[in-house]
């Protein structure tokens, strides 16, 4: 039977011994998921606008999170852009009278050196036709610390780029890959090719992206934004009630990532927000840790995802994406490999956050909600059990000692040991969701 490496090499037409040599090469240290390296969070994509004449295409690029635009020399003078302009040169004489601030992109080592001598940032395009023979040159370019290099390999392997990232560790060189990849034409969508590049060795390689489709630019920009690390404003919430609610269906969210002891997910019964529920990275008697899992809670609950979305736990399935956040509020997108639903005893944890702690937009929404309730009572009474100076949250968790939430001091709390007056970490949001998306509406959640 052929090995996985042999099958991969055969599929991509890369010799097995080349794959072996790359895998056995020196590699840089790799950070665990949840460490300071966040892949796409540090990744750039450039747009190859050479010969592009569609104004709608260029307008979409300007509105995107693309950082650099590559142009031919004859396009340069008339192109207004808030992106870094990179000019393609194939003749050394073209360096004369080149405008200040542009970067130089070329396939010629002589032109690159001449551009550097004139104090332009410059980099090479290396088109690799014979990986075994030409790859040592790619390594040398990355190791010497050029400003950037675009390496075009036709095979759909990322192992060479992993090695290049390792060799460029600590260097200023920005490594990019051309997309579409020749070996994946009409097989894998260009946007998916780019997202794979962004995830290479977690820190990612950049992408020189070429397309004639406005939708592809918009999709790439949106997908990259969703995968970049974001910041959630985590607040201190006071536990006001703990209620044993009997048997119910709860969901274990099993991700394709390893989480750290500081990470978990935001789970809540209403669109107003939820509690920080910890990953299973802490001591479990009689069983092994499940660092990929959050024992998230009851099926009706919301779980927070990218771009401000909140989805039902019952909707989670393989391939869904949700936010994993640490105790400092730094959040990253993780993919779900499995959602496991089982019947277990449940526990309701109700807590409250003062309006004085939340964003003013959220506080105003809470005040309007309270006013609507008072306006329909005979004498403007408020609901006796609710103090209008607070936002109330609740979360239903499995009623078991091994399920933890994060305390507001950054220390874990066993959910079964929580008592009124204890303080936990929570996230407060604007309510109102339709199919997970935030909508402006009057909504009452109790």
RAZI-V286219 format. One record per pair of residues at least 12 apart in sequence whose C-alpha atoms are under 7 Angstrom apart, sorted by the first residue. I is the first residue (numbers start at 1). GAP is how many residues later the second one is. Records with the same first field share a line. If there is no record, write none. Layout:
I->GAP + GAP
This chain:
12->143 + 144
18->114
22->137 + 138 + 141
27->136 + 139
28->138
33->224 + 225 + 226
34->225 + 226
37->165 + 166
38->164 + 165 + 191
39->159 + 160 + 163 + 164 + 165
40->158 + 159 + 163 + 164 + 184 + 187 + 188
41->186 + 187 + 188
42->161
43->155 + 161 + 162 + 163
44->22 + 23 + 162 + 163
45->21 + 22 + 161 + 162 + 163 + 164
46->20 + 21 + 22 + 23 + 161 + 162 + 163
47->19 + 21 + 22 + 23 + 161 + 162 + 163
48->21 + 22 + 23 + 160 + 161 + 162
49->20 + 21 + 22
50->20 + 21 + 22
57->157
60->154 + 157 + 158
61->156
62->19 + 20
64->154 + 157
65->156
67->16 + 17
68->15 + 16 + 17 + 18
69->14 + 15 + 16 + 17
70->15 + 16 + 17 + 18
71->15 + 16 + 17
72->15 + 16
73->14 + 15 + 16
85->17 + 18
86->16 + 17 + 18 + 19
87->15 + 16 + 17 + 18
88->16 + 17 + 18
89->15 + 16 + 17
90->16
92->19
95->20
103->17 + 18 + 19
104->16 + 17 + 18 + 19
105->17 + 18 + 19
106->17 + 18 + 19
107->17 + 18 + 19
121->26
122->25 + 26
123->23 + 24 + 25 + 26
124->25 + 26
125->24 + 25 + 26
126->24 + 25 + 26
127->24 + 25 + 26
128->24 + 25
139->25 + 28
142->22 + 25 + 26 + 31
143->24 + 25
145->26 + 27 + 28
146->27
147->25 + 26 + 27
148->25 + 26 + 27
149->25 + 26 + 27
150->25 + 26 + 27 + 28
151->25 + 26 + 27
152->25 + 26
154->27 + 28 + 29
155->28
156->25 + 27 + 28
158->42
162->38 + 39
175->30 + 31
176->29 + 30 + 31 + 32
177->28 + 29 + 30 + 31
178->29 + 30 + 31
179->14 + 15 + 28 + 29 + 30 + 31
180->29 + 30
191->25 + 29
194->13
226->80 + 81
227->105 + 106
228->104
229->101 + 102 + 103
230->100 + 101 + 102
231->98 + 99 + 100
232->97 + 98 + 99
233->96 + 194
234->95 + 191 + 192 + 193
235->190 + 191 + 192
236->117 + 172 + 187 + 188 + 189 + 190
237->114 + 115 + 116 + 186 + 187 + 188 + 189
238->113 + 114 + 115 + 183 + 184 + 185 + 186
239->111 + 112 + 113 + 180 + 181 + 182 + 183 + 184
240->110 + 111 + 180 + 181
241->108 + 109 + 110 + 179
242->106 + 107 + 108 + 177
243->104 + 105 + 106
244->102 + 103 + 104
245->101 + 102 + 103
246->99 + 100
247->96 + 97 + 98 + 99
248->50 + 95 + 96 + 97 + 98
249->49 + 50 + 92 + 93 + 94 + 95
250->47 + 48 + 49 + 91 + 92 + 93 + 94 + 148
251->44 + 45 + 46 + 47 + 48 + 62 + 88 + 89 + 90 + 91
252->41 + 42 + 43 + 44 + 87 + 88 + 89
253->40 + 41 + 42 + 43 + 83 + 85 + 86 + 87
254->38 + 39 + 40 + 82 + 83 + 84 + 85
255->37 + 38 + 79 + 80 + 81 + 82 + 83
256->36 + 79 + 80 + 81
257->35 + 77
258->33 + 34
259->20 + 32 + 33
260->21
261->18 + 20 + 21
262->64 + 65
263->15 + 16 + 61 + 62 + 63 + 64
264->12 + 13 + 14 + 15 + 30 + 60 + 61 + 62
265->12 + 13 + 58 + 59 + 60
266->37 + 38 + 161
267->29 + 34 + 35 + 36 + 37 + 128
268->33 + 34 + 35 + 125 + 126 + 127
269->31 + 32 + 33 + 125 + 126
270->32 + 175
271->158 + 159 + 160 + 161 + 162
272->121 + 156 + 157 + 158 + 159
273->120 + 154 + 155 + 156
274->119 + 120 + 121 + 152 + 153 + 154
275->120 + 150 + 151 + 152
276->129 + 130 + 149 + 150
277->19 + 127 + 128 + 129
278->16 + 126 + 127 + 128
279->12 + 14 + 15
280->13 + 14
284->118
295->108
296->101
297->99 + 100 + 101
298->98 + 99
299->13 + 14 + 15
300->12 + 13 + 14
301->12
304->18 + 19
305->16 + 17 + 18
306->16 + 17 + 27
309->127 + 128 + 129
310->126 + 127
311->125
316->23
317->19 + 21 + 22
318->18 + 19 + 20
319->16 + 17 + 18
320->15 + 16
321->12 + 13 + 14 + 15
322->12 + 13
327->83
344->54
345->53 + 54
346->50 + 51 + 52 + 53
347->49 + 50 + 51 + 52
348->46 + 47 + 48 + 49
349->45 + 46 + 47
350->43 + 44 + 45
351->41 + 42 + 43
352->38 + 39 + 40 + 41
353->37 + 38 + 39
354->35 + 36 + 37
355->34 + 35 + 36
362->67 + 68
366->25
370->18
399->17
400->16
401->13 + 14 + 15
402->12
403->12
406->18 + 19
407->16 + 17 + 18
408->15 + 16 + 17
